[in-house]
Amino acid sequence: MKQDGIFTGLQIPPDIHDEIRSFAEETPCFGNFNRKLEFRAKDHAEAEQRFGRPLLSGHHFERCLESPGVRTIQNDPLLIDIARHYLGAQARLITTRIWWSFPTKASESDRSLASLDKFHFDLDDWRMIKFFFNLVDVDEGTGPHVFVKGSHNRRKAKHQYTLLVGHPADEVLDYYGKESAVTLTGKAGSGFVEDPFGFHMGTVPETRPRLMMEVGFGVSKPSRRRFHGEPILR
Ligand SMILES: O=C(O)CCC(=O)C(=O)O
């Protein structure tokens, strides 16, 4: 983690990721972070017709905590142990979310809102660590997460002192080298942990929807600003 900013090889037990996936299939989600756009993942195509717009993401927001599996992963002692080793004793849970990303023709602003297709780093807290778990099998066509190894502690001045949130992939990879980009494909249940101060992005799925879970730890009290409507944990 300290050297690369990422560690892969985490695994959720099958009964737990199956339960979370079933929950996410049955429970309506909210499209494009908008609580007025409510639909079930299996009705995605019909919902795009009904709302007359592309639906790139579907968040469950606070509903995710109704899933026993989500609560189990969020409270897993290994996660907080890793977070404390990396961030220090003050590490605290600040975000838990599950969300779908769907194959669709998304606008630039929808992609940017969903943190897709442009490398960015998170400025939600002074220091953070985020766990991500693929909850369906994710291959190149399922919109995998991509992380640029080493970019959490070796930043070009232009990238550091910028108000621009998203950077084109070519520009970032020219600096860090194409071989630094890790694409996080994997079977359902596979997970990884990253320092989100390193450059990362999701990509728009081309073939099948992706279901993802994130558990984030930081060092400050949660503020409303840093959440896209996911549960605020106290
Ligand atoms: O969807 C993804 O894999 C990326 C999410 C992301 O970039 C973020 O939460 O900052």
Ligand as a Chemical Component Dictionary entry (heavy atoms), coordinates in Angstrom:
data_LIG
# 
_chem_comp.id                   LIG 
_chem_comp.type                 NON-POLYMER 
_chem_comp.pdbx_formal_charge   0 
_chem_comp.three_letter_code    LIG 
# 
loop_
_chem_comp_atom.comp_id 
_chem_comp_atom.atom_id 
_chem_comp_atom.alt_atom_id 
_chem_comp_atom.type_symbol 
_chem_comp_atom.charge 
_chem_comp_atom.model_Cartn_x 
_chem_comp_atom.model_Cartn_y 
_chem_comp_atom.model_Cartn_z 
_chem_comp_atom.pdbx_ordinal 
LIG O1 O1 O 0 -16.661 3.408 -10.189 1  
LIG C1 C1 C 0 -15.460 3.297 -9.913  2  
LIG O2 O2 O 0 -14.825 2.248 -10.057 3  
LIG C2 C2 C 0 -14.713 4.509 -9.423  4  
LIG C3 C3 C 0 -15.341 5.227 -8.301  5  
LIG C4 C4 C 0 -14.512 6.418 -7.965  6  
LIG O3 O3 O 0 -13.688 6.829 -8.703  7  
LIG C5 C5 C 0 -14.651 7.110 -6.719  8  
LIG O4 O4 O 0 -15.477 6.698 -5.902  9  
LIG O5 O5 O 0 -13.939 8.100 -6.512  10 
# 
loop_
_chem_comp_bond.comp_id 
_chem_comp_bond.atom_id_1 
_chem_comp_bond.atom_id_2 
_chem_comp_bond.value_order 
_chem_comp_bond.pdbx_ordinal 
LIG O1 C1 DOUB 1 
LIG C1 O2 SING 2 
LIG C1 C2 SING 3 
LIG C2 C3 SING 4 
LIG C3 C4 SING 5 
LIG C4 O3 DOUB 6 
LIG C4 C5 SING 7 
LIG C5 O4 DOUB 8 
LIG C5 O5 SING 9 
# 
